[in-house]
Amino acid sequence: MEPIIRFTSSLVVLPAENVDTDQIIPARFLKVTDKAGLGESLFADWRYGPDGTPDPEFVLNRPEARGAEVLVAGHNFGCGSSREHAPWALRGYGFRAVVSTYFADIFRNNALKNGLLPVRVDGEAHARLLRLAAEPGARVTVDLESQTLTLPDGTEARFPIEPFAKHCLLNGLDELGFLLAEEERIAEYESTHPARVRTVAPGAR
């Protein structure tokens, strides 16, 4: 998993509210267990026409969206079902962070476990960002170490994150990777704390 420390990026703005996980990645794409290629199916029902051709009016199909690593979303992003494919698809497209005023809990947890940073800001900072994002060449800086989002005008907005999730993202670790990185310490603990076996007399409960 790629570490997230500090990066600067252009923006894609999708201000619709209550975007659920079925809109992020429609259910027909959930048959796969591999993350590869899911980025092509991100927002598929909005991104492509009935014949499969890209809709030139949809924001991801516009030239200015190319290379953007930050999605600015509306309130209550990622609601609906608990599908982990939603952050997979967002990461597969190339997004490293999503900015919103509120994220559904399950989506937020799935995002953090898959290297996607949910940046929750207050309504004032979000409204300012939406205004500034309309300017040509608008860019933001995401700094996970200081937990700040620097807007195109240089103002900063702080965002919360759980300490364990922050540690994992800074070091490019998922939960399994974290445990493997602690293997020596785990082995040392086990060697100094032998297992205690409780002996139960025959017939006893």
Long-range contacts (C-beta under 8 A, 24 or more apart in sequence): 1-114, 1-115, 1-172, 1-173, 1-174, 1-177, 2-96, 2-115, 2-172, 3-169, 3-170, 3-171, 3-172, 4-96, 4-97, 4-115, 4-117, 4-142, 4-144, 4-169, 4-170, 4-172, 5-143, 5-144, 5-145, 5-170, 6-141, 6-142, 6-143, 6-144, 6-145, 7-69, 7-96, 7-141, 7-142, 8-139, 8-140, 8-141, 8-142, 9-67, 9-68, 9-69, 9-70, 9-96, 9-97, 9-139, 9-140, 9-142, 10-64, 10-67, 10-68, 10-69, 10-70, 10-137, 10-138, 10-139, 11-68, 11-70, 11-71, 11-72, 11-133, 11-138, 11-139, 11-140, 12-59, 12-60, 12-65, 12-68, 12-70, 12-71, 12-72, 12-95, 13-59, 13-71, 13-72, 13-130, 13-133, 13-134, 14-43, 14-59, 14-71, 14-72, 14-73, 14-74, 15-72, 15-73, 15-74, 15-130, 16-73, 16-74, 17-74, 17-75, 17-76, 18-74, 18-75, 18-76, 18-79, 19-73, 19-74, 19-76, 19-77, 19-78, 19-79, 20-78, 20-79, 20-80, 20-81, 21-78, 21-79, 21-80, 21-81, 21-82, 21-83, 21-85, 21-86, 21-107, 22-80, 22-81, 23-80, 24-78, 24-86, 24-89, 24-90, 25-83, 25-85, 25-86, 25-88, 25-89, 27-83, 29-85, 29-89, 30-83, 30-85, 32-85, 35-88, 35-91, 35-92, 36-92, 37-92, 38-85, 38-88, 38-89, 38-92, 39-89, 39-90, 39-91, 39-92, 39-93, 39-94, 40-92, 41-89, 42-89, 42-90, 42-92, 42-93, 60-93, 67-94, 68-94, 68-95, 69-94, 69-95, 69-96, 69-97, 70-95, 70-96, 70-97, 70-98, 70-99, 70-140, 70-142, 71-95, 71-97, 71-98, 71-99, 72-98, 72-99, 72-100, 72-126, 72-129, 72-130, 72-133, 73-98, 73-99, 73-100, 74-100, 74-101, 75-100, 75-101, 75-102, 76-100, 76-102, 76-103, 76-104, 77-102, 77-103, 77-104, 77-107, 78-103, 78-104, 78-106, 78-107, 78-108, 78-111, 78-118, 79-104, 79-107, 80-104, 82-106, 82-107, 82-110, 84-110, 84-113, 84-114, 86-110, 86-111, 87-111, 87-113, 87-114, 87-116, 88-114, 90-116, 91-115, 91-116, 96-142, 97-142, 99-126, 99-129, 99-140, 99-149, 100-126, 101-126, 112-161, 112-162, 112-165, 112-168, 112-169, 113-168, 113-174, 113-175, 114-174, 115-169, 115-172, 115-174, 117-142, 117-144, 117-161, 117-169, 119-149, 119-159, 120-159, 120-160, 121-149, 121-157, 121-159, 122-157, 125-149, 125-151, 125-155, 125-157, 128-153, 128-155, 129-157, 144-169, 144-170, 145-170
